[in-house]
Amino acid sequence: MNRRSLLIRLGLIAGGVGAGWWLKDNVLWRGPDLRFGTDGSTGWMPFATDRTLTPTIDLMLDGRPIRALVDSGAQYSVIDRAAFAALGREPGFDMPLVAYGLGGQPQLGRGATLDLALPGLTVSGLRTAILDLGPLAAAEGLSTPLILGRDLLEALILDIDVAGRRLRLVSSDTHVLPPQVSSVPVRRVSGALMAEMTVEGAVIEALVDTGASSLLALGRETASAAGLLDGRPQQAGSSLVLGGSLSAQVVEARTVTLGDQIYRGVSTAIFEDVRAPGFPKALLGMGAFEGRRMVLDLGGGTLHVSTVIEVSVEPRRRRRG
């Protein structure tokens, strides 16, 4: 996993599990209001950062430009504390939040309601966590002080042309699937898409995570069960995570499959298991879709991808630190 890989997972602190989650979904964390233009789409927007596979876009917040990461791995949208302070506003609602990154250390935050403007789309009342994003927001990192999570993405269609480094957001009412894409078997779990894969023949289920740049990342227990901790060579790697950076070990998986797609020689990051409810044990990142087109319908629970017969993944030179 390189420095461009990042993972953010959020959860609410509630007085009781059942009542707390119901209150979040129906009252305190209601969905945003979306207003598309006449064609029901933002049109194609280029990736704001072309040095990474993770989708980033430029948009307007309170009349000011801001860069955002479009992250299907983030349960909720997030704004960096410093970026929110620069708006000169008070938090819109006072609600305890806890965020978990790969390091497993929680971070407490508050909430705000934001209005966003994109070409052909206005987003009103987007409830957003205020957290310290650290190097994710810094210029020397990913430079994305805003993260658009599943609370927004489940209300529309995310269409990413990874080969062309561009994306568009489309109304669910008007979207038409492009030709030459096929369905990938996934299931919807708590708003996330989980894809069944094999790693050297071992079946695993991985969260589809557009906020991660590597093809695959596994928790240590999952990596061990798949036979990847068998004494094969390991390399040190690092990734940007919530509030800082994290070291990880990287091994090569000889074969990985996703649907009809076969990948060979896959550099696979291994992270320490996070003991937090609902935290995924495996992550399927944008490296799986390099050179392809992917259409995510989080609300409908589907993933469509253009097909390639077989992919050999060339090892990359990794930065240390």
C-alpha positions as CSV (number, residue, x, y, z in Angstrom):
1,M,0.0,0.0,0.0
2,N,1.6,3.3,-1.0
3,R,1.2,6.8,0.5
4,R,-1.8,7.5,-1.8
5,S,-3.9,4.8,-0.3
6,L,-6.3,5.9,2.4
7,L,-9.1,4.6,4.4
8,I,-11.8,6.4,6.5
9,R,-14.5,4.7,8.4
10,L,-17.0,6.5,10.6
11,G,-19.6,5.4,13.2
12,L,-21.9,7.1,15.6
13,I,-21.8,7.0,19.4
14,A,-25.3,6.2,20.4
15,G,-27.1,5.5,23.7
16,G,-28.4,2.2,22.4
17,V,-27.6,0.2,19.3
18,G,-31.1,-0.1,17.8
19,A,-32.6,3.2,18.8
20,G,-29.3,5.1,18.1
21,W,-29.0,3.8,14.6
22,W,-32.6,4.5,13.8
23,L,-32.3,8.0,15.1
24,K,-29.2,8.6,12.9
25,D,-30.8,7.3,9.7
26,N,-34.2,9.0,10.1
27,V,-33.7,12.1,12.1
28,L,-30.2,13.3,13.0
29,W,-28.4,12.1,9.8
30,R,-31.0,12.6,7.2
31,G,-29.9,12.6,3.6
32,P,-29.1,15.7,1.5
33,D,-31.3,17.3,-1.1
34,L,-30.1,16.9,-4.6
35,R,-31.1,19.1,-7.5
36,F,-29.8,18.1,-11.0
37,G,-30.0,20.2,-14.1
38,T,-32.1,19.3,-17.1
39,D,-29.9,16.4,-18.3
40,G,-29.7,14.8,-14.8
41,S,-25.9,14.7,-14.7
42,T,-22.8,16.7,-13.7
43,G,-21.2,15.8,-17.0
44,W,-17.7,14.5,-17.0
45,M,-15.4,16.1,-14.4
46,P,-11.6,15.5,-14.6
47,F,-9.8,14.1,-11.6
48,A,-8.4,17.1,-9.7
49,T,-5.3,15.1,-8.8
50,D,-4.0,13.0,-11.7
51,R,-1.1,11.4,-9.7
52,T,-3.5,8.9,-8.0
53,L,-6.2,6.5,-9.1
54,T,-8.5,7.7,-6.3
55,P,-11.2,10.0,-7.7
56,T,-10.9,13.6,-6.6
57,I,-12.9,16.6,-7.9
58,D,-13.0,20.4,-7.5
59,L,-16.3,21.9,-6.5
60,M,-17.7,25.0,-4.6
61,L,-18.5,25.2,-0.9
62,D,-20.1,28.4,0.3
63,G,-18.8,30.1,-2.8
64,R,-15.3,28.9,-2.3
65,P,-13.4,26.3,-4.3
66,I,-12.6,23.1,-2.4
67,R,-11.2,19.7,-3.5
68,A,-13.0,16.5,-2.5
69,L,-12.2,12.8,-2.5
70,V,-15.1,10.7,-3.7
71,D,-14.9,7.8,-1.3
72,S,-17.3,4.8,-1.3
73,G,-15.4,3.4,1.7
74,A,-16.4,6.3,3.9
75,Q,-19.7,5.8,5.7
76,Y,-20.3,9.6,6.0
77,S,-19.0,12.7,4.4
78,V,-16.2,14.6,6.3
79,I,-14.7,18.1,6.3
80,D,-11.3,18.8,7.8
81,R,-11.4,20.9,10.9
82,A,-9.1,23.6,9.6
83,A,-11.1,23.9,6.3
84,F,-14.3,24.2,8.3
85,A,-12.8,26.9,10.6
86,A,-11.8,28.9,7.5
87,L,-15.5,29.2,6.6
88,G,-16.0,31.2,9.8
89,R,-19.1,29.2,10.7
90,E,-20.3,27.4,13.9
91,P,-21.0,23.7,13.7
92,G,-24.6,23.2,12.4
93,F,-25.4,20.4,14.9
94,D,-23.8,19.2,18.1
95,M,-23.6,15.4,17.8
96,P,-20.9,13.1,19.1
97,L,-19.1,11.2,16.4
98,V,-16.2,8.7,16.4
99,A,-14.1,8.0,13.4
100,Y,-11.9,4.9,12.9
101,G,-9.0,4.7,10.5
102,L,-6.6,1.8,9.8
103,G,-4.6,2.6,12.9
104,G,-7.6,1.7,15.0
105,Q,-7.4,4.9,17.1
106,P,-10.8,6.7,17.4
107,Q,-11.2,10.4,16.8
108,L,-14.1,12.4,18.2
109,G,-15.7,15.2,16.2
110,R,-18.8,17.3,15.7
111,G,-21.2,17.8,12.8
112,A,-22.0,20.5,10.2
113,T,-24.5,21.0,7.4
114,L,-23.0,22.0,4.1
115,D,-24.3,23.2,0.7
116,L,-22.2,22.2,-2.4
117,A,-22.3,23.3,-6.0
118,L,-21.0,21.2,-8.9
119,P,-21.6,21.5,-12.6
120,G,-25.3,20.5,-13.2
121,L,-25.9,19.6,-9.5
122,T,-26.5,21.4,-6.2
123,V,-26.3,19.5,-2.9
124,S,-28.2,21.1,0.0
125,G,-28.1,20.0,3.6
126,L,-25.2,17.5,3.4
127,R,-24.6,16.5,7.0
128,T,-20.8,16.3,7.4
129,A,-18.5,15.2,10.3
130,I,-15.8,17.8,11.3
131,L,-12.6,15.9,11.9
132,D,-8.8,16.3,11.7
133,L,-7.9,14.7,8.3
134,G,-4.2,15.4,8.7
135,P,-2.1,14.7,5.6
136,L,-5.2,13.8,3.6
137,A,-6.1,17.5,3.6
138,A,-2.5,18.8,3.4
139,A,-0.9,20.0,0.1
140,E,2.0,17.5,0.6
141,G,-0.6,14.7,1.0
142,L,-3.7,14.2,-1.1
143,S,-4.9,17.8,-0.6
144,T,-8.6,16.9,-0.2
145,P,-10.1,18.6,2.9
146,L,-13.5,17.3,1.9
147,I,-14.6,13.7,1.6
148,L,-17.8,12.7,-0.1
149,G,-19.0,9.5,1.5
150,R,-21.8,7.0,1.1
151,D,-24.4,9.3,2.7
152,L,-24.2,11.3,-0.6
153,L,-23.2,8.5,-3.0
154,E,-26.2,6.3,-2.2
155,A,-28.5,9.0,-3.5
156,L,-27.1,9.0,-7.0
157,I,-25.0,7.0,-9.6
158,L,-21.2,7.2,-9.5
159,D,-19.8,6.7,-13.0
160,I,-15.9,6.6,-13.1
161,D,-13.9,6.4,-16.3
162,V,-10.7,5.3,-14.6
163,A,-8.8,5.1,-17.9
164,G,-9.7,8.8,-18.7
165,R,-9.2,10.0,-15.1
166,R,-12.7,11.5,-15.0
167,L,-16.1,10.9,-13.3
168,R,-19.6,12.0,-13.4
169,L,-22.5,12.0,-10.9
170,V,-25.8,11.0,-12.4
171,S,-29.4,11.0,-11.2
172,S,-30.7,7.5,-10.5
173,D,-33.9,8.4,-12.4
174,T,-32.1,9.2,-15.7
175,H,-29.1,7.0,-15.7
176,V,-28.6,4.5,-18.5
177,L,-25.8,1.9,-18.3
178,P,-23.1,2.4,-20.9
179,P,-22.4,-0.5,-23.4
180,Q,-19.7,-3.0,-22.8
181,V,-20.0,-3.2,-19.0
182,S,-20.9,-6.3,-17.1
183,S,-22.3,-6.8,-13.6
184,V,-19.9,-7.8,-10.8
185,P,-21.4,-9.9,-8.0
186,V,-21.8,-7.7,-5.0
187,R,-24.1,-7.4,-2.0
188,R,-25.1,-4.3,-0.1
189,V,-24.2,-4.3,3.6
190,S,-25.0,-1.3,5.8
191,G,-24.9,0.9,2.6
192,A,-21.5,-0.5,1.4
193,L,-20.9,-2.8,-1.5
194,M,-19.2,-6.0,-0.7
195,A,-17.6,-8.0,-3.5
196,E,-16.7,-11.7,-3.5
197,M,-13.2,-12.4,-4.6
198,T,-10.6,-15.1,-4.4
199,V,-7.0,-14.7,-3.3
200,E,-4.9,-17.7,-4.4
201,G,-8.1,-19.7,-4.4
202,A,-9.3,-18.6,-1.0
203,V,-12.7,-16.9,-1.1
204,I,-12.9,-13.5,0.7
205,E,-15.4,-10.6,0.7
206,A,-14.0,-7.1,0.2
207,L,-15.5,-3.7,0.6
208,V,-15.5,-1.7,-2.7
209,D,-13.5,1.3,-1.7
210,T,-12.9,4.2,-4.2
211,G,-10.8,5.9,-1.5
212,A,-8.1,3.3,-1.7
213,S,-5.6,3.4,-4.5
214,S,-4.2,-0.1,-4.2
215,L,-5.9,-3.1,-5.8
216,L,-6.3,-5.0,-2.5
217,A,-5.7,-4.6,1.2
218,L,-6.3,-7.3,3.8
219,G,-6.5,-7.5,7.5
220,R,-3.9,-9.7,9.1
221,E,-6.4,-12.5,10.0
222,T,-7.8,-12.6,6.4
223,A,-4.3,-12.6,4.9
224,S,-3.3,-15.5,7.1
225,A,-6.4,-17.5,6.2
226,A,-5.7,-16.9,2.5
227,G,-2.2,-18.3,3.0
228,L,-0.3,-15.0,2.3
229,L,1.7,-15.1,5.6
230,D,3.5,-18.3,4.6
231,G,7.0,-16.9,4.8
232,R,7.0,-15.3,1.4
233,P,9.0,-12.0,1.0
234,Q,7.5,-8.9,2.6
235,Q,8.2,-5.2,1.9
236,A,7.5,-2.2,4.1
237,G,4.9,0.3,2.9
238,S,2.9,3.1,4.3
239,S,-0.5,4.8,3.6
240,L,-2.2,8.0,4.5
241,V,-4.9,7.4,7.1
242,L,-7.2,9.4,9.3
243,G,-5.1,12.0,11.0
244,G,-1.7,10.7,10.0
245,S,0.2,7.8,8.3
246,L,0.5,4.1,9.0
247,S,3.0,1.5,8.2
248,A,2.0,-1.7,6.5
249,Q,3.5,-4.9,5.2
250,V,3.2,-5.7,1.5
251,V,3.3,-9.2,0.0
252,E,2.6,-10.5,-3.5
253,A,-0.5,-12.5,-4.1
254,R,0.1,-14.8,-7.1
255,T,-3.5,-14.7,-8.3
256,V,-6.6,-12.6,-7.4
257,T,-10.0,-12.9,-9.1
258,L,-12.9,-10.6,-9.2
259,G,-15.9,-12.0,-11.2
260,D,-14.4,-13.1,-14.6
261,Q,-11.3,-10.9,-14.1
262,I,-7.9,-12.5,-13.2
263,Y,-5.0,-10.5,-11.8
264,R,-1.6,-11.9,-11.4
265,G,1.3,-10.7,-9.2
266,V,-0.8,-8.4,-7.0
267,S,1.0,-6.3,-4.4
268,T,-1.3,-6.8,-1.4
269,A,-1.1,-4.6,1.7
270,I,-1.6,-6.2,5.1
271,F,-2.9,-4.1,7.9
272,E,-3.5,-4.9,11.6
273,D,-7.1,-5.8,12.2
274,V,-9.2,-3.0,13.6
275,R,-11.4,-4.1,16.5
276,A,-14.3,-1.8,15.7
277,P,-17.8,-2.9,14.9
278,G,-18.4,-3.3,11.1
279,F,-14.8,-2.5,10.1
280,P,-14.0,-4.4,6.9
281,K,-11.5,-7.2,6.8
282,A,-10.6,-6.6,3.2
283,L,-10.7,-3.6,0.8
284,L,-11.0,-3.6,-3.0
285,G,-9.4,-0.4,-4.2
286,M,-9.1,1.5,-7.5
287,G,-6.1,-0.5,-8.7
288,A,-8.7,-3.2,-9.6
289,F,-10.2,-0.9,-12.1
290,E,-7.2,0.8,-13.7
291,G,-7.7,1.3,-17.4
292,R,-11.4,0.5,-17.1
293,R,-14.8,2.0,-16.4
294,M,-16.9,1.4,-13.3
295,V,-20.5,2.3,-12.5
296,L,-21.4,2.2,-8.8
297,D,-25.1,2.3,-7.7
298,L,-24.8,2.2,-3.9
299,G,-28.5,2.7,-3.4
300,G,-29.4,-0.1,-5.8
301,G,-26.6,-2.3,-4.6
302,T,-24.9,-2.9,-8.0
303,L,-21.5,-2.6,-9.6
304,H,-20.8,-2.7,-13.3
305,V,-17.3,-2.7,-14.8
306,S,-15.9,-2.9,-18.3
307,T,-14.2,-6.2,-18.9
308,V,-10.6,-7.2,-19.6
309,I,-9.6,-10.8,-19.9
310,E,-6.5,-10.9,-17.7
311,V,-4.3,-8.3,-16.0
312,S,-0.7,-8.7,-14.8
313,V,0.1,-6.2,-12.1
314,E,3.6,-4.7,-12.4
315,P,5.2,-4.0,-9.0
316,R,5.6,-0.3,-8.3
317,R,8.5,1.4,-6.6
318,R,7.2,2.5,-3.2
319,R,8.1,5.5,-1.2
320,R,9.1,5.1,2.3
321,G,7.9,7.2,5.2
